[in-house]
Amino acid sequence: MSGDAIDLISALLEPNLEERLCDPQGLKEHPFFASIDWTKMMNKELSAPAFSQLSSSEVDQEPLEDIGPASSSDDIFKSFDWAYDTK
């Protein structure tokens, strides 16, 4: 993953709301999006990126084995602060 991608994700996930990248102009100006012509984007003049087409021979045909229920999401996010505490 590129440094710009890592920086963008980190800025979007910043726990402190005052420091989090969340305004549209700030997003558009982030280096990760430097190659985007936003005027062309808004005018729908850009083509979507090409995606490879997978053939059925490239996809595993075996069903996934039942691995049982996932661990509780409460355990995964126990230390995550969903909202910035302004106290």
Secondary structure as the mmCIF struct_conf table of DSSP 4:
data_model
#
loop_
_struct_conf.conf_type_id
_struct_conf.id
_struct_conf.beg_label_comp_id
_struct_conf.beg_label_asym_id
_struct_conf.beg_label_seq_id
_struct_conf.end_label_comp_id
_struct_conf.end_label_asym_id
_struct_conf.end_label_seq_id
HELX_RH_AL_P HELX_RH_AL_P1 GLY A 3 LEU A 12
TURN_TY1_P TURN_TY1_P1 LEU A 13 LEU A 13
BEND BEND1 PRO A 15 ASN A 16
TURN_TY1_P TURN_TY1_P2 LEU A 17 GLU A 19
BEND BEND2 ARG A 20 ARG A 20
BEND BEND3 ASP A 23 ASP A 23
HELX_RH_AL_P HELX_RH_AL_P2 PRO A 24 GLU A 29
BEND BEND4 HIS A 30 HIS A 30
HELX_RH_3T_P HELX_RH_3T_P1 PRO A 31 PHE A 33
TURN_TY1_P TURN_TY1_P3 ALA A 34 SER A 35
HELX_RH_AL_P HELX_RH_AL_P3 TRP A 38 MET A 42
TURN_TY1_P TURN_TY1_P4 ASN A 43 LYS A 44
BEND BEND5 LEU A 46 LEU A 46
HELX_LH_PP_P HELX_LH_PP_P1 SER A 47 ALA A 50
HELX_LH_PP_P HELX_LH_PP_P2 SER A 52 SER A 55
HELX_RH_3T_P HELX_RH_3T_P2 SER A 56 GLU A 58
BEND BEND6 VAL A 59 VAL A 59
BEND BEND7 GLU A 62 GLU A 62
HELX_LH_PP_P HELX_LH_PP_P3 PRO A 63 ASP A 66
HELX_LH_PP_P HELX_LH_PP_P4 PRO A 69 SER A 72
HELX_RH_AL_P HELX_RH_AL_P4 SER A 73 ILE A 76
TURN_TY1_P TURN_TY1_P5 PHE A 77 SER A 79
BEND BEND8 TRP A 82 ALA A 83
#
